[in-house]
Amino acid sequence: MRPLFPLLIALVAMLFMASLLIGPAGIGALTGLKALILGGEGPLPIVMREIRLPRAILGVAVGAGLGLTGAALQGYLRNPLAEPGLIGVSGMAALGAVIAIQTGLALTAALMLPFAALTGAAVGVGLLMLLAGPRGGSVTLILAGVAISALAGAGTALVLNLSPNPYAANEIVFWLMGSLADRSMVHVMLALPLMVVGAVLIARSARALDALTLGEAAAAALGVSPGRLRIWLVTGVALIVGPATAVAGAVGFVGLVVPHVLRPLVGARPSVLLPASALGGAVLLLAADIAVRLILPERDLKLGVLTAIVGAPLFLHLIWKTRSGGRV
């Protein structure tokens, strides 16, 4: 476990630099770094500072957030199949964005689309707290999340079905596939502060999640309040997943697969798995975002499509190992 964290940090740093230097503009490494640091006149500083830098920052933030929330939910629910979309916040955020696109609100202002997605996420959190209740257990939370996800999915399908504008429907479909392209520092400033607050809330729950591995009765004996832990955790997850979906669309499998891959390397302690999964999620999403620029660049391969293509077979392999008696 000792070399794992330095390795993950080094991978994040390398992929962050690669994200800054790889793109269709064909800018040389030294030229690009000079334009990024020193600025100047011409299109190069604009490309580096306004296009590539926000994309790289969001790649780290969204990937780390999805990995962190996946590990946190798996630890809290003690269910290896838990993932950030389980509680329905990402589905409601997507529904808010879809409604904004369909009604034309997304065209009225540059930030209207992410604001609509954040509004949908907030509604999802409210419904989750209302349905789960102040004393509901983990099973109630899962059922409430599934119900909200189903509601959001039905609403999204209804909007697509009733859309009279084929261009709006096409834009909705492409947005739901997920992407970090054409994002700006405004998107970074909108999402990053909320995601940092959510990460702090989850980090504060790390010791309580460690105690929960001993069972709810043992955790309560150690002073852990299940109700308080659930509020902190759900709020933290919502503050990460909502903004991540608002700026990047629907990107799946990161929060599901990354904790599975890293768990055998760090042991069963959630407090160790949380930062490892955050770094691993950043590595995966940065690598996937670089890959979409290199694989069929003229066809605009979407980020969420690539993470699903990579993540689904890997997850099936993990399930097969578990079924055959192997350790995951």
C-alpha positions in Angstrom: 0.0 0.0 0.0 2.9 2.4 0.7 3.9 3.0 -3.0 0.3 3.1 -4.1 -0.4 6.7 -3.1 2.8 8.2 -4.6 2.1 6.2 -7.8 -1.5 7.5 -8.0 -0.3 11.1 -7.4 2.4 10.8 -10.0 -0.2 9.4 -12.5 -2.6 12.2 -11.9 0.2 14.8 -12.4 1.4 13.1 -15.6 -2.1 12.8 -17.0 -2.9 16.4 -16.1 0.1 17.6 -18.0 -0.8 15.3 -20.9 -4.4 16.7 -20.9 -2.9 20.2 -21.2 -0.6 19.3 -24.1 -2.8 16.9 -26.2 -5.4 18.3 -28.5 -6.4 19.0 -32.1 -4.5 22.3 -32.2 -1.2 20.5 -32.5 0.6 22.8 -30.1 4.2 21.8 -29.1 4.8 21.0 -25.4 7.2 23.9 -24.7 5.2 26.3 -26.7 2.0 25.3 -25.0 3.5 25.6 -21.5 5.0 29.0 -22.3 1.6 30.2 -23.5 -0.1 28.8 -20.4 2.3 30.3 -17.9 3.4 33.6 -19.5 0.2 34.3 -21.6 0.7 36.9 -24.3 -1.1 37.8 -27.5 -2.6 35.5 -30.1 -4.7 32.3 -30.0 -2.3 30.1 -28.1 -2.8 31.5 -24.6 -6.6 31.4 -25.2 -6.4 27.7 -26.2 -4.2 26.8 -23.2 -5.9 28.9 -20.6 -9.6 29.0 -21.7 -10.0 25.6 -23.3 -7.4 23.0 -22.2 -6.8 24.2 -18.6 -10.5 24.1 -17.5 -10.9 20.7 -19.2 -7.9 19.3 -17.3 -9.1 20.8 -14.0 -12.6 19.4 -14.5 -11.1 16.0 -15.4 -9.4 15.8 -12.1 -12.3 17.2 -10.1 -15.1 15.1 -11.7 -13.0 11.9 -11.7 -11.9 12.4 -8.1 -15.4 13.3 -7.0 -17.0 10.2 -8.6 -14.4 7.9 -7.2 -14.7 9.4 -3.8 -18.5 9.2 -3.7 -18.5 5.7 -5.0 -16.2 4.5 -2.2 -18.2 6.5 0.4 -21.5 4.9 -0.6 -20.1 1.4 -0.8 -18.6 1.9 2.7 -21.8 3.3 4.2 -24.2 0.9 2.5 -21.7 -2.0 2.9 -22.7 -2.9 -0.7 -20.0 -3.3 -3.4 -22.6 -2.5 -6.0 -23.3 1.0 -4.7 -22.3 3.9 -6.9 -22.9 7.6 -7.1 -26.0 7.4 -9.2 -27.7 5.1 -6.7 -29.3 7.9 -4.6 -30.9 9.5 -7.7 -29.1 12.9 -7.5 -27.3 12.5 -10.8 -30.5 11.4 -12.5 -32.4 14.4 -11.2 -29.5 16.7 -12.3 -29.7 15.2 -15.8 -33.4 15.7 -15.8 -33.0 19.4 -14.9 -30.5 19.9 -17.7 -32.7 18.0 -20.2 -35.7 20.3 -19.3 -33.5 23.4 -19.8 -32.4 22.2 -23.2 -35.9 21.2 -24.3 -37.5 24.5 -23.1 -34.8 26.7 -24.6 -33.6 28.0 -21.3 -30.1 26.7 -22.0 -29.9 29.2 -24.8 -30.8 32.3 -22.7 -27.5 32.3 -20.7 -24.2 30.4 -20.8 -24.7 29.0 -17.2 -28.4 28.3 -17.5 -27.8 24.6 -18.3 -25.5 23.8 -15.3 -27.8 25.9 -13.0 -30.8 23.9 -14.2 -28.9 20.7 -13.5 -27.9 21.9 -10.0 -31.6 22.7 -9.4 -32.5 19.2 -10.4 -29.9 17.8 -8.0 -31.2 19.9 -5.2 -34.8 18.7 -5.8 -33.4 15.1 -5.8 -31.7 15.6 -2.5 -34.9 17.0 -1.0 -37.0 14.0 -2.3 -34.4 11.6 -1.0 -34.5 13.1 2.5 -38.2 13.2 2.5 -38.6 9.6 1.3 -35.9 8.1 3.5 -37.1 9.9 6.6 -35.0 10.9 9.6 -34.7 7.4 11.0 -34.7 5.3 7.8 -31.9 2.7 7.5 -29.6 2.0 4.6 -32.2 -0.2 2.9 -34.7 2.6 3.0 -32.1 5.0 1.5 -31.4 2.5 -1.4 -35.1 2.1 -2.1 -35.7 5.9 -2.1 -32.7 6.4 -4.4 -33.9 3.7 -6.8 -37.4 5.3 -6.9 -35.9 8.8 -7.5 -33.6 7.4 -10.3 -36.6 5.7 -11.9 -38.6 9.0 -11.7 -35.8 10.9 -13.2 -35.3 8.4 -16.0 -39.0 8.4 -16.8 -39.0 12.2 -16.9 -36.0 12.3 -19.2 -37.7 9.7 -21.5 -40.9 11.7 -21.5 -39.1 14.9 -22.5 -37.4 13.1 -25.3 -40.6 11.5 -26.5 -42.5 14.7 -26.6 -39.8 16.9 -28.0 -41.0 18.5 -31.3 -37.6 19.8 -32.1 -35.2 17.1 -33.5 -32.2 19.4 -32.9 -33.1 19.8 -29.2 -33.6 16.0 -28.9 -30.2 15.4 -30.5 -28.5 17.9 -28.2 -30.1 16.2 -25.2 -28.9 12.8 -26.3 -25.3 14.0 -26.8 -25.3 15.9 -23.4 -26.5 12.7 -21.6 -23.4 10.9 -23.1 -21.1 13.1 -21.0 -18.2 15.3 -22.1 -15.6 17.8 -20.8 -15.2 19.5 -24.2 -15.9 23.2 -24.5 -16.0 23.9 -20.8 -14.6 27.1 -19.4 -13.2 28.5 -16.2 -16.7 29.7 -15.4 -17.8 26.0 -15.2 -14.8 25.3 -13.0 -15.8 28.1 -10.6 -19.4 27.0 -10.6 -18.7 23.3 -9.7 -15.4 23.2 -7.9 -16.3 25.0 -4.6 -19.4 22.9 -4.1 -17.4 19.7 -4.8 -14.7 20.7 -2.3 -17.3 21.2 0.4 -18.8 17.8 -0.4 -15.3 16.2 -0.2 -14.7 17.8 3.2 -18.0 16.4 4.5 -17.2 12.9 3.3 -13.7 13.1 4.7 -15.2 14.0 8.1 -17.2 10.8 7.9 -14.2 8.6 7.3 -13.7 7.4 10.9 -17.4 6.8 11.2 -17.3 4.6 8.1 -14.4 2.7 9.6 -16.5 2.0 12.7 -19.5 1.0 10.6 -17.5 -1.9 9.1 -17.9 -3.5 12.6 -21.7 -3.4 12.3 -24.3 -0.8 13.2 -24.4 -1.9 16.9 -20.7 -1.7 17.3 -20.5 1.6 15.5 -23.2 3.0 17.8 -21.3 1.8 20.9 -18.3 3.7 19.5 -20.3 6.9 19.4 -21.4 6.9 15.8 -24.8 8.4 15.1 -26.3 6.6 12.1 -28.7 9.5 11.4 -26.0 12.1 11.6 -23.7 10.0 9.5 -26.3 9.6 6.8 -27.0 13.3 6.6 -23.3 14.2 6.3 -22.7 11.5 3.7 -25.8 12.1 1.6 -25.1 15.9 1.6 -21.5 15.4 0.7 -22.3 13.0 -2.1 -25.0 15.4 -3.5 -22.6 18.3 -3.4 -20.2 16.4 -5.5 -22.4 14.4 -7.9 -24.8 17.3 -8.6 -22.1 19.7 -9.8 -20.2 17.0 -11.6 -23.3 16.0 -13.6 -24.1 19.7 -14.2 -20.8 20.4 -15.9 -19.8 17.0 -17.4 -23.1 15.3 -18.1 -23.7 11.6 -17.3 -20.4 9.8 -16.8 -20.9 6.3 -15.4 -18.9 3.4 -14.0 -16.1 5.6 -12.5 -17.5 5.5 -9.0 -18.5 1.8 -9.3 -15.3 0.3 -10.7 -12.5 2.4 -9.2 -13.2 1.4 -5.5 -13.4 -2.3 -6.6 -10.0 -2.1 -8.3 -8.3 -0.4 -5.4 -9.9 -2.1 -2.5 -7.6 -5.2 -2.6 -4.6 -2.9 -2.6 -5.6 -0.8 0.4 -7.5 -3.2 2.6 -11.0 -2.9 3.9 -10.7 0.4 5.7 -12.9 3.0 4.1 -10.8 5.9 5.5 -7.9 4.6 3.3 -10.0 3.7 0.3 -11.6 7.1 0.1 -8.5 9.1 -0.9 -7.2 6.2 -3.0 -10.5 6.1 -4.9 -10.4 9.9 -5.4 -7.0 9.7 -7.0 -7.9 6.6 -9.0 -11.1 8.3 -10.3 -9.0 11.3 -11.4 -6.6 8.9 -13.2 -9.4 7.1 -15.0 -11.3 10.1 -16.1 -8.2 12.0 -17.3 -7.0 9.0 -19.2 -10.5 8.6 -20.8 -10.7 12.3 -21.7 -7.3 12.1 -23.4 -8.4 9.0 -25.2 -11.5 10.6 -26.7 -9.3 13.2 -28.3 -7.1 10.5 -29.9 -9.7 7.9 -30.8 -11.9 9.1 -33.7 -11.4 12.8 -33.0 -13.4 13.8 -36.1 -16.4 11.8 -34.8 -16.5 13.4 -31.3 -16.5 10.3 -29.2 -18.2 11.1 -25.9 -16.5 10.7 -22.5 -19.4 8.8 -20.9 -19.5 6.3 -23.8 -15.8 5.5 -23.4 -16.0 5.1 -19.6 -19.0 2.7 -20.1 -17.1 0.7 -22.8 -14.1 0.3 -20.5 -15.9 0.1 -17.2 -18.7 -2.4 -18.0 -16.4 -5.3 -19.1 -14.1 -4.6 -16.1 -17.0 -4.7 -13.8 -18.3 -7.9 -15.3 -14.8 -9.4 -14.8 -14.9 -8.4 -11.1 -18.3 -10.0 -10.7 -17.0 -13.2 -12.3 -14.1 -13.3 -9.9 -16.4 -12.9 -7.0 -18.7 -15.6 -8.4 -15.9 -18.0 -8.9 -14.6 -17.5 -5.3 -11.8 -15.0 -6.1 -11.1 -12.0 -4.0 -12.1 -8.6 -5.3 
